[in-house]
Amino acid sequence: MSEKELNAYRLTSMDEPSDEMLSAIMKEAAAEAQTSTAKAVAVYFNEISTMLQKKIAVL
């Protein structure tokens, strides 16, 4: 299945995705979720590190 076909597909009650299509959609969603989670974790720990450095500087 081409990327163009995958991106053109819209979930509707009238047209169910094939197993291949559903698998591709889920893999893409999982990859995006992993990327956004990794970014959020990096931001979180960066903020904690910054807060800790500020606290150490005050002491």
Backbone as JSON Lines, residues from 0, in Angstrom:
{"i":0,"aa":"M","n":[0.85,-1.17,0.0],"ca":[0.0,0.0,0.0],"c":[0.89,1.23,0.0]}
{"i":1,"aa":"S","n":[0.57,2.15,-0.87],"ca":[1.39,3.35,-0.97],"c":[1.04,4.34,0.15]}
{"i":2,"aa":"E","n":[1.97,5.21,0.42],"ca":[1.75,6.23,1.45],"c":[0.61,7.16,1.05]}
{"i":3,"aa":"K","n":[0.5,7.43,-0.24],"ca":[-0.58,8.28,-0.75],"c":[-1.94,7.65,-0.46]}
{"i":4,"aa":"E","n":[-2.07,6.34,-0.71],"ca":[-3.33,5.64,-0.43],"c":[-3.64,5.66,1.06]}
{"i":5,"aa":"L","n":[-2.62,5.44,1.87],"ca":[-2.79,5.43,3.31],"c":[-3.24,6.79,3.82]}
{"i":6,"aa":"N","n":[-2.61,7.84,3.34],"ca":[-2.95,9.19,3.8],"c":[-4.32,9.64,3.29]}
{"i":7,"aa":"A","n":[-4.76,9.08,2.18],"ca":[-6.07,9.44,1.62],"c":[-7.21,8.74,2.33]}
{"i":8,"aa":"Y","n":[-6.93,7.66,3.03],"ca":[-7.97,6.88,3.68],"c":[-8.53,7.64,4.88]}
{"i":9,"aa":"R","n":[-9.84,7.62,5.04],"ca":[-10.53,8.21,6.18],"c":[-11.42,7.15,6.81]}
{"i":10,"aa":"L","n":[-11.35,7.02,8.11],"ca":[-12.2,6.06,8.8],"c":[-13.64,6.55,8.77]}
{"i":11,"aa":"T","n":[-14.51,5.74,8.25],"ca":[-15.93,6.05,8.21],"c":[-16.7,4.8,8.57]}
{"i":12,"aa":"S","n":[-17.95,4.96,8.89],"ca":[-18.77,3.79,9.23],"c":[-19.13,2.98,7.99]}
{"i":13,"aa":"M","n":[-18.93,3.54,6.81],"ca":[-19.31,2.85,5.58],"c":[-18.17,2.06,4.96]}
{"i":14,"aa":"D","n":[-16.94,2.36,5.3],"ca":[-15.8,1.74,4.63],"c":[-14.75,1.35,5.66]}
{"i":15,"aa":"E","n":[-14.67,0.07,5.98],"ca":[-13.7,-0.42,6.96],"c":[-12.34,-0.62,6.3]}
{"i":16,"aa":"P","n":[-11.27,-0.39,7.05],"ca":[-9.93,-0.58,6.49],"c":[-9.59,-2.06,6.36]}
{"i":17,"aa":"S","n":[-8.73,-2.36,5.41],"ca":[-8.24,-3.73,5.29],"c":[-7.26,-3.99,6.43]}
{"i":18,"aa":"D","n":[-6.91,-5.24,6.64],"ca":[-5.94,-5.57,7.69],"c":[-4.61,-4.87,7.43]}
{"i":19,"aa":"E","n":[-4.2,-4.85,6.16],"ca":[-2.94,-4.19,5.79],"c":[-3.01,-2.7,6.1]}
{"i":20,"aa":"M","n":[-4.13,-2.08,5.75],"ca":[-4.3,-0.65,5.98],"c":[-4.31,-0.35,7.48]}
{"i":21,"aa":"L","n":[-5.05,-1.13,8.24],"ca":[-5.14,-0.93,9.68],"c":[-3.78,-1.1,10.34]}
{"i":22,"aa":"S","n":[-3.04,-2.09,9.89],"ca":[-1.7,-2.31,10.43],"c":[-0.79,-1.12,10.16]}
{"i":23,"aa":"A","n":[-0.84,-0.6,8.95],"ca":[-0.01,0.56,8.59],"c":[-0.41,1.79,9.39]}
{"i":24,"aa":"I","n":[-1.71,2.0,9.57],"ca":[-2.2,3.14,10.36],"c":[-1.71,3.03,11.8]}
{"i":25,"aa":"M","n":[-1.83,1.85,12.37],"ca":[-1.42,1.65,13.76],"c":[0.08,1.79,13.94]}
{"i":26,"aa":"K","n":[0.87,1.31,12.98],"ca":[2.32,1.47,13.07],"c":[2.71,2.94,13.01]}
{"i":27,"aa":"E","n":[2.05,3.7,12.14],"ca":[2.34,5.13,12.03],"c":[1.94,5.85,13.32]}
{"i":28,"aa":"A","n":[0.8,5.49,13.86],"ca":[0.34,6.11,15.11],"c":[1.3,5.78,16.26]}
{"i":29,"aa":"A","n":[1.77,4.55,16.31],"ca":[2.69,4.14,17.37],"c":[4.02,4.89,17.25]}
{"i":30,"aa":"A","n":[4.51,5.06,16.04],"ca":[5.76,5.79,15.84],"c":[5.62,7.25,16.26]}
{"i":31,"aa":"E","n":[4.49,7.86,15.92],"ca":[4.26,9.25,16.33],"c":[4.14,9.36,17.84]}
{"i":32,"aa":"A","n":[3.49,8.39,18.47],"ca":[3.34,8.39,19.93],"c":[4.7,8.25,20.61]}
{"i":33,"aa":"Q","n":[5.55,7.38,20.08],"ca":[6.88,7.2,20.66],"c":[7.7,8.48,20.53]}
{"i":34,"aa":"T","n":[7.61,9.14,19.39],"ca":[8.36,10.38,19.17],"c":[7.89,11.48,20.12]}
{"i":35,"aa":"S","n":[6.57,11.65,20.22],"ca":[6.07,12.72,21.1],"c":[6.35,12.42,22.56]}
{"i":36,"aa":"T","n":[6.3,11.15,22.95],"ca":[6.63,10.78,24.33],"c":[8.1,11.05,24.63]}
{"i":37,"aa":"A","n":[8.97,10.7,23.71],"ca":[10.41,10.94,23.92],"c":[10.69,12.44,24.06]}
{"i":38,"aa":"K","n":[10.02,13.26,23.25],"ca":[10.2,14.72,23.36],"c":[9.7,15.22,24.7]}
{"i":39,"aa":"A","n":[8.53,14.75,25.13],"ca":[7.95,15.19,26.41],"c":[8.84,14.79,27.58]}
{"i":40,"aa":"V","n":[9.38,13.58,27.54],"ca":[10.27,13.12,28.61],"c":[11.54,13.97,28.65]}
{"i":41,"aa":"A","n":[12.09,14.29,27.49],"ca":[13.3,15.12,27.43],"c":[13.02,16.5,28.01]}
{"i":42,"aa":"V","n":[11.9,17.1,27.66],"ca":[11.53,18.42,28.19],"c":[11.35,18.34,29.7]}
{"i":43,"aa":"Y","n":[10.66,17.31,30.16],"ca":[10.41,17.12,31.59],"c":[11.71,17.05,32.38]}
{"i":44,"aa":"F","n":[12.63,16.19,31.95],"ca":[13.87,16.05,32.68],"c":[14.77,17.27,32.54]}
{"i":45,"aa":"N","n":[14.68,17.97,31.44],"ca":[15.43,19.22,31.27],"c":[14.92,20.26,32.27]}
{"i":46,"aa":"E","n":[13.61,20.35,32.43],"ca":[13.04,21.3,33.39],"c":[13.42,20.94,34.81]}
{"i":47,"aa":"I","n":[13.4,19.65,35.14],"ca":[13.8,19.22,36.48],"c":[15.26,19.57,36.72]}
{"i":48,"aa":"S","n":[16.1,19.32,35.73],"ca":[17.52,19.64,35.86],"c":[17.73,21.14,36.07]}
{"i":49,"aa":"T","n":[17.02,21.95,35.31],"ca":[17.12,23.4,35.45],"c":[16.67,23.84,36.83]}
{"i":50,"aa":"M","n":[15.57,23.29,37.31],"ca":[15.08,23.64,38.65],"c":[16.09,23.24,39.72]}
{"i":51,"aa":"L","n":[16.69,22.08,39.56],"ca":[17.68,21.59,40.52],"c":[18.91,22.49,40.52]}
{"i":52,"aa":"Q","n":[19.37,22.89,39.35],"ca":[20.53,23.77,39.26],"c":[20.25,25.11,39.92]}
{"i":53,"aa":"K","n":[19.04,25.65,39.73],"ca":[18.66,26.91,40.39],"c":[18.63,26.75,41.9]}
{"i":54,"aa":"K","n":[18.12,25.64,42.36],"ca":[18.04,25.37,43.81],"c":[19.43,25.23,44.39]}
{"i":55,"aa":"I","n":[20.33,24.55,43.7],"ca":[21.71,24.38,44.18],"c":[22.41,25.74,44.22]}
{"i":56,"aa":"A","n":[22.17,26.59,43.25],"ca":[22.8,27.91,43.2],"c":[22.36,28.78,44.38]}
{"i":57,"aa":"V","n":[21.14,28.6,44.85],"ca":[20.63,29.38,45.97],"c":[21.29,28.94,47.27]}
{"i":58,"aa":"L","n":[21.57,27.66,47.39],"ca":[22.17,27.13,48.61],"c":[23.6,27.52,48.64]}
